[in-house]
Amino acid sequence: MSGEGFAAKRRAEKDTASVVQSDPPLIDALKEQAPAMTGMAGMFIGTILLAMSIQEFYDRDELRAFGDAGTTKAGFIFMELIFIFIFTAAIIWLARKGLQNFIRWGVLFVLWIAMLYTLVPLSHMIIGENEPPLSSIEEDVDDAYILAVNEDGASFYVFDPSVGEHGAIHHMDDAGGGNGSFAGANVLWTHQITPEDVAPSDLPSLTFSDDGIVMCEGTRWVLLDYDTGNEIDSHSRNCDIGFRYEPTDSNWETCDGADDEPQDWVIEYSRRFTPIPFVMDGEAPPGGTGDCTGEQGDWRRNFPENFDGKNILFSRDVGDDHFLIVSPQWAGMVVYPTGPAPGMNPGDEPIETTWNMSLSGNERFTGVTYGVAPGLDVSSEELTLVLGTNDGDVTGWSVNQSGTVEHQFNMPLDNPIRGLLLADCCAGGSNDLWIVEGDSLRIFMGTSLNEQSRSLEVDGENRVLMALHNVDNGNEPLDDGVLLIEHDGDWSSSTYTVFIPNYAVVIGGIGVQWSEILSLGISIGLMVALLRHPEWYVVNTTGILVGAGVITILGVSFVPILIMLFMVLAAGYDAWAVYKSKHMLELADTMIGLKLPILLVAPQDKEYSFIGEGDSVMHDKGNEIAPMQQHPEKKIRPIKKEGGEAMFMGLGDVIFPGMLCISAMSFLPTVSGPMGWEGSTWVALGTMMGGLVGYFALMTYVARGRPQAGLPLLNGGAILGYVISAAIFVGSIAFEMNVSLF
């Protein structure tokens, strides 16, 4: 369907007289064909703009032709080209066998499906119901700070300075059903902080290990019980953040030679990772030396220079031998040392990592969340670390308990990321990604991170921490959610009510919206009109809707580099099929004869009727050109007596340039452009304008009545438009070739 790239001018007349005359100047031919050329250009632009308007609806991984992984696989491009060959050959073979009815009904079914791809989002834009916006309520909580949020996104830990002499840590859960002390959340346990010598000067830090929660409040290293908050173990050691390594080797010894003991650690002096000897009452444990930097060797390690141990955003153990830690400019999966540093400079050896991510300049990590990835079952053991920066970048990393970390997704946004949360809204069974970007709360659901428009303003500039709890919603299948937001010690909450559209009808438990019924009705109506009255305006309406749907589905399925490869290969095939084998002309005649809308028709005169066209348009035009080849100075020019004239262009001539426009919108990074539009949108428009330049070059041939392969000029112009506009509005990243065969 998308492989038909031809353009031709046709006089629809039953009787014509011909005279031999000189070939008119090009400008006269263009003026003569100006109405049809302008109409065709309008349909070219309109089809692509229509596809651009519905691009956002299909820009999700589960709707891409070959999924997210397939967007960079060149093998699928060759597969698409093979499908075009098969389609063309099948249509021509069936036509030669006289099976026109089989062709008609088969193609009409495919066109009906493609048309629905456009009509469904359009109908939703016209009469669809939108989710109501969220609103927030200020909570009567001041000077209390969320320290950490558990992997479920619901339970969390709060530092409350109003409890006791030096404050306390509350473990909290179940907003909406508790005692109301913190926005209705339950206090599961409270641990009062008891510092040594001097009161802590900053917020305590928490690290989560298999043995419990390691708390550092500046003057002590303390291990707390997960279930009760009771103190299990402690060290009189100044620390900003602490860790506990539990050995799996029974023959292993701690840094001071103790057997069958865990090894505790602190980060001090901002970057130094230092072991704590197991000294009790001033004496080393049995078999130990009490020294981690002496005869047993120096166990200390150093973090990179851009690491800040006094400002940790997140830390927890992963598996048996690693811990994950995030500071403002450095994040990494660190391997616990199990012996002295092997280097020649004791105390100066770097830490060992299995993965790390480092920022430079003014870029900072400003949001962190850890839990099950969006779209996955909340009970999954596959966990994800999501990082956000002050430049608006959001990246997801799959974390394995063996210590390996793999890139999972990337979301380039426009404004600084102030907060992140992985949590399951409304007991839906899978996590969603909640992002505070600038002043706005944004919610992304499913593996494709499809955004739910439930706008909520979150004022301020500093980091925001969030927790989300479900609240029973009576007999409804999904619960409501209560989102708690803490910013600089002030709290607010927002109730997220599940949006259930006003379905027109429910069939088998599946709701059908009015917008879907409207799109179905329009598509069936157009199919009936094609069968009963296939006039040019019916064919064009259907063709534009079909073209926009195909453009969008293919455009969101491949990165721009692969789309351009597809366009070059298709243009070469189109030229061969029109000029050499000429089977594309035969295909075009078949489709015109069957009045199928895989082409666009631009009438030159108001008297023109597409219904009156025969089934040998393109071959007739080929015969008209033959005398020109024998006598270049003259040609046969028909003199119109009655009827009208029209120009034809295959849908493929619009689809291929349009695909590159949609691919640019879908895959180019988000950068600001003129007039408040994103750079990717400007690249899409520049690509369309390049295709339009190719179109006008094509018209210099078509205006003289010569059927032409449209794709070489149209695709060439679109690619040139992409290159120029991408260089201007996006930069070199628009030309990166991170592709493979399969």
RAQUIKA-V334786 format. One record per residue. RES is the residue in three letters. SS is DSSP state (helix for helix, strand for strand, loop for the rest). PHI is phi in whole degrees, -180 to 180 (999 if undefined). NEAR is the number of other ideal C-beta (glycine too) atoms within 10 Angstrom. Layout:
BEGIN
RES | SS | PHI | NEAR
RES | SS | PHI | NEAR
END
This chain:
BEGIN
MET | loop | 999 | 22
SER | loop | -84 | 26
GLY | loop | -92 | 24
GLU | loop | -84 | 26
GLY | loop | -120 | 30
PHE | strand | -141 | 25
ALA | strand | -144 | 27
ALA | strand | -155 | 26
LYS | strand | -109 | 27
ARG | strand | -141 | 24
ARG | strand | -95 | 21
ALA | strand | -91 | 23
GLU | loop | -137 | 17
LYS | loop | -88 | 9
ASP | loop | -127 | 8
THR | loop | -136 | 14
ALA | strand | -107 | 9
SER | strand | -123 | 12
VAL | strand | -129 | 8
VAL | strand | -87 | 10
GLN | strand | -145 | 11
SER | strand | -72 | 9
ASP | loop | -67 | 14
PRO | loop | -71 | 15
PRO | loop | -59 | 9
LEU | helix | -59 | 13
ILE | helix | -62 | 10
ASP | helix | -69 | 11
ALA | helix | -66 | 19
LEU | helix | -67 | 17
LYS | helix | -63 | 13
GLU | helix | -63 | 16
GLN | loop | -97 | 21
ALA | helix | -55 | 13
PRO | helix | -59 | 16
ALA | helix | -68 | 25
MET | helix | -63 | 22
THR | helix | -66 | 11
GLY | helix | -62 | 19
MET | helix | -68 | 26
ALA | helix | -62 | 16
GLY | helix | -62 | 12
MET | helix | -70 | 19
PHE | helix | -60 | 24
ILE | helix | -67 | 16
GLY | helix | -61 | 15
THR | helix | -64 | 28
ILE | helix | -70 | 30
LEU | helix | -63 | 15
LEU | helix | -63 | 20
ALA | helix | -63 | 32
MET | helix | -64 | 22
SER | helix | -72 | 15
ILE | helix | -106 | 22
GLN | helix | -57 | 23
GLU | helix | -62 | 15
PHE | helix | -63 | 18
TYR | helix | -105 | 22
ASP | loop | -82 | 20
ARG | loop | -144 | 19
ASP | helix | -60 | 18
GLU | helix | -72 | 12
LEU | helix | -102 | 16
ARG | loop | -75 | 21
ALA | loop | -56 | 14
PHE | loop | -125 | 15
GLY | loop | 73 | 14
ASP | loop | -65 | 14
ALA | helix | -65 | 11
GLY | helix | -77 | 18
THR | helix | -67 | 20
THR | helix | -117 | 17
LYS | strand | -102 | 19
ALA | helix | -66 | 17
GLY | helix | -58 | 14
PHE | helix | -71 | 19
ILE | helix | -66 | 23
PHE | helix | -63 | 14
MET | helix | -65 | 14
GLU | helix | -62 | 20
LEU | helix | -65 | 16
ILE | helix | -63 | 10
PHE | helix | -60 | 13
ILE | helix | -64 | 20
PHE | helix | -59 | 12
ILE | helix | -63 | 10
PHE | helix | -60 | 17
THR | helix | -62 | 19
ALA | helix | -63 | 12
ALA | helix | -65 | 13
ILE | helix | -64 | 25
ILE | helix | -65 | 16
TRP | helix | -63 | 11
LEU | helix | -64 | 16
ALA | helix | -66 | 20
ARG | helix | -67 | 10
LYS | loop | -85 | 10
GLY | loop | 77 | 8
LEU | loop | -98 | 13
GLN | helix | -64 | 14
ASN | helix | -65 | 10
PHE | helix | -63 | 14
ILE | helix | -62 | 21
ARG | helix | -58 | 17
TRP | helix | -71 | 10
GLY | helix | -66 | 14
VAL | helix | -68 | 19
LEU | helix | -60 | 17
PHE | helix | -65 | 11
VAL | helix | -63 | 14
LEU | helix | -65 | 25
TRP | helix | -63 | 18
ILE | helix | -63 | 12
ALA | helix | -62 | 25
MET | helix | -67 | 27
LEU | helix | -64 | 19
TYR | helix | -60 | 23
THR | helix | -91 | 28
LEU | helix | -70 | 24
VAL | helix | -62 | 22
PRO | helix | -66 | 22
LEU | helix | -64 | 20
SER | helix | -64 | 22
HIS | helix | -65 | 20
MET | helix | -65 | 13
ILE | helix | -85 | 11
ILE | helix | -126 | 12
GLY | loop | -68 | 16
GLU | loop | -91 | 14
ASN | loop | -102 | 11
GLU | loop | -64 | 15
PRO | loop | -67 | 11
PRO | loop | -69 | 10
LEU | loop | -83 | 16
SER | loop | -134 | 10
SER | loop | -116 | 16
ILE | strand | -124 | 10
GLU | strand | -71 | 10
GLU | loop | -96 | 19
ASP | loop | -82 | 9
VAL | loop | -135 | 19
ASP | loop | -128 | 10
ASP | loop | 55 | 12
ALA | strand | -126 | 20
TYR | strand | -129 | 19
ILE | strand | -75 | 21
LEU | strand | -89 | 18
ALA | strand | -162 | 22
VAL | strand | -123 | 25
ASN | loop | -69 | 17
GLU | loop | -63 | 18
ASP | loop | -77 | 18
GLY | loop | 76 | 25
ALA | loop | -109 | 21
SER | loop | -87 | 18
PHE | strand | -154 | 25
TYR | strand | -122 | 24
VAL | strand | -123 | 25
PHE | strand | -95 | 22
ASP | strand | -117 | 20
PRO | loop | -71 | 15
SER | loop | -82 | 9
VAL | loop | -97 | 16
GLY | loop | 69 | 13
GLU | loop | -79 | 10
HIS | loop | -125 | 16
GLY | loop | 90 | 21
ALA | strand | -149 | 20
ILE | strand | -108 | 24
HIS | strand | -106 | 22
HIS | strand | -98 | 22
MET | strand | -128 | 26
ASP | strand | -162 | 17
ASP | loop | 63 | 17
ALA | loop | -63 | 24
GLY | loop | 89 | 20
GLY | loop | -130 | 15
GLY | loop | -103 | 17
ASN | loop | -91 | 9
GLY | loop | 83 | 12
SER | loop | -71 | 16
PHE | strand | -131 | 25
ALA | loop | 53 | 24
GLY | loop | 82 | 18
ALA | strand | -87 | 29
ASN | strand | -77 | 19
VAL | strand | -93 | 17
LEU | strand | -79 | 16
TRP | strand | -159 | 16
THR | strand | -132 | 15
HIS | strand | -122 | 22
GLN | strand | -80 | 13
ILE | loop | -82 | 22
THR | loop | -126 | 14
PRO | loop | -75 | 17
GLU | loop | -104 | 13
ASP | loop | 70 | 8
VAL | loop | -127 | 10
ALA | loop | -72 | 13
PRO | loop | -63 | 16
SER | loop | -100 | 9
ASP | loop | -142 | 11
LEU | loop | -66 | 13
PRO | loop | -68 | 24
SER | strand | -115 | 23
LEU | strand | -127 | 21
THR | strand | -127 | 25
PHE | strand | -103 | 21
SER | loop | -129 | 20
ASP | loop | -66 | 11
ASP | loop | -84 | 17
GLY | loop | 156 | 21
ILE | strand | -104 | 23
VAL | strand | -89 | 27
MET | strand | -111 | 25
CYS | strand | -122 | 25
GLU | loop | -123 | 25
GLY | loop | 104 | 18
THR | loop | -117 | 20
ARG | loop | -143 | 22
TRP | strand | -99 | 23
VAL | strand | -133 | 24
LEU | strand | -104 | 21
LEU | strand | -108 | 23
ASP | loop | -75 | 14
TYR | loop | -59 | 15
ASP | loop | -84 | 10
THR | loop | -119 | 13
GLY | loop | 79 | 20
ASN | loop | -71 | 11
GLU | strand | -77 | 15
ILE | strand | -99 | 15
ASP | strand | -154 | 15
SER | strand | -160 | 15
HIS | strand | -136 | 19
SER | loop | -82 | 11
ARG | loop | -134 | 19
ASN | loop | -62 | 16
CYS | loop | -157 | 25
ASP | loop | -93 | 20
ILE | strand | -156 | 23
GLY | strand | -130 | 24
PHE | strand | -145 | 26
ARG | strand | -134 | 23
TYR | strand | -106 | 22
GLU | loop | -103 | 14
PRO | loop | -69 | 18
THR | loop | -99 | 10
ASP | loop | -95 | 7
SER | loop | -67 | 7
ASN | loop | -94 | 7
TRP | loop | -79 | 14
GLU | strand | -119 | 18
THR | loop | -70 | 26
CYS | loop | -64 | 29
ASP | loop | -106 | 25
GLY | loop | 88 | 20
ALA | loop | -79 | 20
ASP | strand | -96 | 14
ASP | loop | 54 | 12
GLU | loop | -128 | 18
PRO | loop | -73 | 18
GLN | strand | -110 | 24
ASP | strand | -99 | 25
TRP | strand | -138 | 27
VAL | strand | -138 | 21
ILE | strand | -105 | 27
GLU | strand | -128 | 17
TYR | loop | 52 | 10
SER | loop | 75 | 14
ARG | loop | -131 | 20
ARG | strand | -88 | 15
PHE | strand | -94 | 23
THR | strand | -122 | 20
PRO | strand | -77 | 24
ILE | strand | -107 | 21
PRO | loop | -66 | 24
PHE | loop | -86 | 22
VAL | strand | -91 | 17
MET | strand | -124 | 10
ASP | loop | 56 | 4
GLY | loop | 82 | 6
GLU | strand | -120 | 10
ALA | strand | -74 | 16
PRO | loop | -66 | 18
PRO | loop | -53 | 9
GLY | loop | 84 | 13
GLY | loop | -105 | 21
THR | loop | -103 | 16
GLY | loop | 77 | 17
ASP | loop | -135 | 15
CYS | loop | -104 | 23
THR | loop | -133 | 17
GLY | loop | -112 | 11
GLU | loop | -62 | 8
GLN | loop | -78 | 19
GLY | loop | 97 | 15
ASP | loop | -98 | 18
TRP | loop | -88 | 24
ARG | loop | -69 | 22
ARG | strand | -135 | 24
ASN | strand | -121 | 17
PHE | loop | -79 | 22
PRO | loop | -60 | 15
GLU | loop | -64 | 11
ASN | loop | -88 | 13
PHE | loop | -86 | 24
ASP | loop | -126 | 17
GLY | loop | -71 | 21
LYS | loop | -91 | 14
ASN | loop | -141 | 15
ILE | strand | -93 | 20
LEU | strand | -88 | 18
PHE | strand | -165 | 21
SER | strand | -158 | 24
ARG | strand | -166 | 23
ASP | strand | -71 | 21
VAL | strand | -131 | 22
GLY | loop | 67 | 16
ASP | loop | -93 | 14
ASP | loop | -127 | 18
HIS | strand | -134 | 26
PHE | strand | -138 | 22
LEU | strand | -103 | 25
ILE | strand | -142 | 26
VAL | strand | -132 | 21
SER | strand | -116 | 26
PRO | loop | -58 | 18
GLN | loop | -125 | 21
TRP | strand | -150 | 20
ALA | strand | -131 | 25
GLY | strand | -163 | 23
MET | strand | -100 | 23
VAL | strand | -99 | 23
VAL | strand | -88 | 15
TYR | loop | -63 | 21
PRO | loop | -66 | 19
THR | loop | -120 | 16
GLY | loop | -172 | 11
PRO | loop | -65 | 17
ALA | loop | -61 | 19
PRO | loop | -82 | 7
GLY | loop | -78 | 12
MET | loop | -90 | 7
ASN | loop | -118 | 8
PRO | loop | -55 | 13
GLY | loop | 87 | 14
ASP | loop | -115 | 13
GLU | loop | -74 | 19
PRO | strand | -77 | 13
ILE | loop | -66 | 20
GLU | strand | -101 | 13
THR | strand | -130 | 19
THR | strand | -99 | 16
TRP | strand | -163 | 18
ASN | strand | -153 | 16
MET | strand | -137 | 18
SER | strand | -119 | 13
LEU | loop | -110 | 19
SER | loop | -140 | 7
GLY | loop | 64 | 7
ASN | loop | -95 | 8
GLU | loop | -76 | 14
ARG | loop | -139 | 19
PHE | strand | -77 | 22
THR | strand | -124 | 22
GLY | strand | -150 | 27
VAL | strand | -143 | 24
THR | strand | -148 | 25
TYR | strand | -141 | 24
GLY | strand | 171 | 23
VAL | strand | -70 | 22
ALA | loop | -64 | 23
PRO | strand | -56 | 25
GLY | loop | 89 | 18
LEU | loop | -90 | 19
ASP | strand | -59 | 12
VAL | loop | -63 | 17
SER | loop | -87 | 8
SER | loop | -63 | 13
GLU | loop | -92 | 9
GLU | loop | -84 | 13
LEU | strand | -105 | 20
THR | strand | -131 | 23
LEU | strand | -101 | 27
VAL | strand | -115 | 24
LEU | strand | -118 | 23
GLY | strand | -125 | 26
THR | strand | -119 | 19
ASN | loop | -73 | 17
ASP | loop | -92 | 17
GLY | loop | 92 | 18
ASP | strand | -85 | 19
VAL | strand | -122 | 22
THR | strand | -126 | 17
GLY | strand | -112 | 22
TRP | strand | -130 | 21
SER | strand | -74 | 15
VAL | strand | -112 | 24
ASN | loop | -98 | 16
GLN | loop | -66 | 14
SER | loop | -81 | 11
GLY | loop | 103 | 19
THR | loop | -83 | 14
VAL | strand | -130 | 22
GLU | strand | -128 | 10
HIS | strand | -65 | 11
GLN | strand | -117 | 17
PHE | strand | -158 | 20
ASN | strand | -139 | 10
MET | strand | -131 | 20
PRO | strand | -82 | 14
LEU | loop | -107 | 18
ASP | loop | -89 | 13
ASN | loop | -115 | 13
PRO | loop | -57 | 20
ILE | strand | -87 | 28
ARG | strand | -104 | 24
GLY | strand | -162 | 23
LEU | strand | -137 | 26
LEU | strand | -154 | 27
LEU | strand | -100 | 26
ALA | strand | -157 | 25
ASP | loop | -91 | 22
CYS | helix | -77 | 23
CYS | helix | 73 | 20
ALA | helix | 56 | 16
GLY | loop | -79 | 16
GLY | loop | 98 | 11
SER | strand | -140 | 18
ASN | strand | -76 | 28
ASP | strand | -122 | 24
LEU | strand | -108 | 26
TRP | strand | -104 | 25
ILE | strand | -129 | 27
VAL | strand | -97 | 28
GLU | strand | -109 | 21
GLY | loop | 62 | 17
ASP | loop | -99 | 14
SER | strand | -116 | 15
LEU | strand | -90 | 24
ARG | strand | -124 | 21
ILE | strand | -121 | 22
PHE | strand | -121 | 19
MET | strand | -122 | 19
GLY | loop | 78 | 18
THR | loop | -64 | 17
SER | loop | -87 | 19
LEU | loop | 55 | 22
ASN | strand | -73 | 19
GLU | strand | -79 | 17
GLN | strand | -100 | 15
SER | strand | -80 | 10
ARG | strand | -130 | 18
SER | strand | -52 | 14
LEU | strand | -145 | 19
GLU | strand | -86 | 13
VAL | loop | -123 | 19
ASP | loop | -69 | 10
GLY | loop | 113 | 13
GLU | loop | -127 | 11
ASN | loop | -83 | 9
ARG | loop | -63 | 21
VAL | strand | -118 | 24
LEU | strand | -115 | 23
MET | strand | -135 | 25
ALA | strand | -143 | 28
LEU | strand | -130 | 26
HIS | strand | -128 | 28
ASN | strand | -89 | 22
VAL | strand | -127 | 18
ASP | loop | -55 | 11
ASN | loop | -113 | 15
GLY | loop | 64 | 6
ASN | loop | -89 | 5
GLU | loop | -71 | 12
PRO | loop | -68 | 11
LEU | loop | -118 | 16
ASP | loop | -84 | 21
ASP | strand | -83 | 19
GLY | strand | -128 | 26
VAL | strand | -114 | 22
LEU | strand | -97 | 25
LEU | strand | -99 | 28
ILE | strand | -126 | 26
GLU | strand | -116 | 24
HIS | strand | -139 | 21
ASP | loop | 55 | 11
GLY | loop | 89 | 13
ASP | strand | -96 | 16
TRP | strand | -122 | 21
SER | strand | -144 | 19
SER | strand | -138 | 21
SER | strand | -140 | 19
THR | strand | -90 | 15
TYR | strand | -98 | 23
THR | loop | -95 | 17
VAL | loop | -61 | 16
PHE | loop | -87 | 13
ILE | loop | -116 | 11
PRO | loop | -62 | 15
ASN | loop | -82 | 8
TYR | loop | -65 | 15
ALA | loop | -72 | 13
VAL | strand | -158 | 11
VAL | strand | -115 | 9
ILE | strand | -119 | 8
GLY | loop | 60 | 4
GLY | loop | 82 | 6
ILE | strand | -107 | 8
GLY | strand | -80 | 13
VAL | strand | -114 | 14
GLN | loop | -83 | 19
TRP | helix | -63 | 18
SER | helix | -63 | 21
GLU | helix | -71 | 19
ILE | helix | -65 | 15
LEU | helix | -62 | 19
SER | helix | -64 | 23
LEU | helix | -65 | 16
GLY | helix | -64 | 12
ILE | helix | -65 | 18
SER | helix | -65 | 22
ILE | helix | -66 | 12
GLY | helix | -60 | 10
LEU | helix | -68 | 21
MET | helix | -64 | 16
VAL | helix | -64 | 11
ALA | helix | -62 | 16
LEU | helix | -63 | 22
LEU | helix | -76 | 13
ARG | helix | -97 | 8
HIS | loop | -149 | 11
PRO | loop | -79 | 18
GLU | loop | -78 | 16
TRP | helix | -59 | 24
TYR | helix | -72 | 13
VAL | helix | -71 | 21
VAL | helix | -61 | 23
ASN | helix | -67 | 22
THR | helix | -59 | 16
THR | helix | -66 | 24
GLY | helix | -63 | 25
ILE | helix | -66 | 23
LEU | helix | -66 | 24
VAL | helix | -65 | 27
GLY | helix | -60 | 33
ALA | helix | -63 | 31
GLY | helix | -66 | 26
VAL | helix | -67 | 27
ILE | helix | -55 | 32
THR | helix | -69 | 31
ILE | helix | -62 | 19
LEU | helix | -78 | 22
GLY | helix | -65 | 29
VAL | loop | -82 | 25
SER | loop | -99 | 25
PHE | loop | -141 | 30
VAL | loop | -69 | 19
PRO | helix | -55 | 27
ILE | helix | -59 | 19
LEU | helix | -72 | 23
ILE | helix | -62 | 28
MET | helix | -65 | 23
LEU | helix | -61 | 17
PHE | helix | -57 | 25
MET | helix | -65 | 24
VAL | helix | -66 | 15
LEU | helix | -64 | 17
ALA | helix | -66 | 24
ALA | helix | -65 | 21
GLY | helix | -62 | 14
TYR | helix | -64 | 20
ASP | helix | -62 | 27
ALA | helix | -63 | 18
TRP | helix | -64 | 14
ALA | helix | -71 | 24
VAL | helix | -92 | 26
TYR | helix | -92 | 13
LYS | helix | -101 | 9
SER | loop | -75 | 11
LYS | loop | 61 | 15
HIS | helix | -72 | 15
MET | helix | -68 | 27
LEU | helix | -67 | 22
GLU | helix | -66 | 19
LEU | helix | -63 | 23
ALA | helix | -63 | 26
ASP | helix | -61 | 20
THR | helix | -61 | 21
MET | helix | -68 | 26
ILE | helix | -66 | 23
GLY | helix | -63 | 17
LEU | loop | -86 | 19
LYS | loop | 57 | 19
LEU | loop | -97 | 21
PRO | loop | -85 | 26
ILE | loop | -107 | 28
LEU | strand | -148 | 24
LEU | strand | -114 | 26
VAL | strand | -120 | 25
ALA | strand | -114 | 24
PRO | strand | -64 | 20
GLN | loop | -89 | 22
ASP | loop | -129 | 14
LYS | loop | -70 | 7
GLU | loop | -80 | 13
TYR | loop | -67 | 21
SER | loop | -134 | 13
PHE | helix | -71 | 22
ILE | helix | -61 | 12
GLY | helix | -81 | 12
GLU | loop | -67 | 20
GLY | loop | -88 | 12
ASP | loop | -115 | 16
SER | loop | -137 | 16
VAL | helix | -60 | 23
MET | helix | -69 | 23
HIS | helix | -72 | 15
ASP | helix | -60 | 15
LYS | helix | -65 | 22
GLY | helix | -63 | 16
ASN | helix | -68 | 10
GLU | helix | -64 | 19
ILE | helix | -76 | 14
ALA | helix | -54 | 10
PRO | helix | -60 | 14
MET | helix | -63 | 16
GLN | helix | -72 | 8
GLN | helix | -86 | 8
HIS | loop | -131 | 10
PRO | loop | -57 | 9
GLU | loop | -82 | 7
LYS | strand | -137 | 13
LYS | strand | -154 | 22
ILE | strand | -83 | 17
ARG | strand | -116 | 16
PRO | strand | -69 | 14
ILE | strand | -104 | 11
LYS | loop | -73 | 16
LYS | loop | -108 | 11
GLU | loop | -154 | 10
GLY | loop | 80 | 17
GLY | strand | -140 | 20
GLU | strand | -122 | 22
ALA | strand | -147 | 25
MET | strand | -116 | 22
PHE | strand | -115 | 27
MET | strand | -144 | 28
GLY | strand | -66 | 28
LEU | loop | -59 | 27
GLY | helix | -59 | 26
ASP | helix | -68 | 32
VAL | helix | -98 | 32
ILE | helix | -64 | 29
PHE | helix | -66 | 28
PRO | helix | -60 | 33
GLY | helix | -65 | 31
MET | helix | -60 | 31
LEU | helix | -67 | 29
CYS | helix | -62 | 33
ILE | helix | -69 | 29
SER | helix | -62 | 30
ALA | helix | -62 | 31
MET | helix | -66 | 24
SER | helix | -85 | 23
PHE | helix | -120 | 20
LEU | loop | -73 | 25
PRO | loop | -65 | 15
THR | loop | -80 | 15
VAL | loop | -133 | 17
SER | strand | -75 | 10
GLY | loop | -133 | 18
PRO | helix | -62 | 9
MET | helix | 61 | 6
GLY | helix | 81 | 7
TRP | loop | -86 | 13
GLU | strand | -71 | 18
GLY | helix | -58 | 22
SER | helix | -63 | 26
THR | helix | -67 | 19
TRP | helix | -66 | 21
VAL | helix | -65 | 30
ALA | helix | -61 | 32
LEU | helix | -67 | 21
GLY | helix | -64 | 23
THR | helix | -64 | 33
MET | helix | -63 | 26
MET | helix | -66 | 19
GLY | helix | -62 | 25
GLY | helix | -62 | 30
LEU | helix | -67 | 19
VAL | helix | -62 | 16
GLY | helix | -61 | 24
TYR | helix | -63 | 25
PHE | helix | -67 | 13
ALA | helix | -64 | 15
LEU | helix | -62 | 23
MET | helix | -67 | 25
THR | helix | -65 | 15
TYR | helix | -88 | 19
VAL | helix | -65 | 26
ALA | loop | -61 | 22
ARG | loop | -93 | 20
GLY | loop | 85 | 21
ARG | loop | -104 | 17
PRO | loop | -64 | 27
GLN | strand | -131 | 25
ALA | strand | -74 | 24
GLY | helix | -78 | 29
LEU | helix | -65 | 33
PRO | helix | -55 | 21
LEU | helix | -78 | 25
LEU | helix | -67 | 31
ASN | helix | -66 | 30
GLY | helix | -62 | 19
GLY | helix | -65 | 23
ALA | helix | -65 | 31
ILE | helix | -63 | 23
LEU | helix | -62 | 17
GLY | helix | -63 | 25
TYR | helix | -64 | 29
VAL | helix | -59 | 17
ILE | helix | -68 | 15
SER | helix | -69 | 24
ALA | helix | -66 | 24
ALA | helix | -63 | 14
ILE | helix | -78 | 15
PHE | helix | -99 | 24
VAL | loop | -121 | 21
GLY | loop | 107 | 13
SER | helix | -64 | 8
ILE | helix | -63 | 10
ALA | helix | -69 | 23
PHE | helix | -116 | 14
GLU | loop | -67 | 11
MET | loop | -116 | 11
ASN | loop | -86 | 7
VAL | loop | -124 | 16
SER | strand | -144 | 10
LEU | loop | -71 | 9
PHE | loop | -146 | 9
END
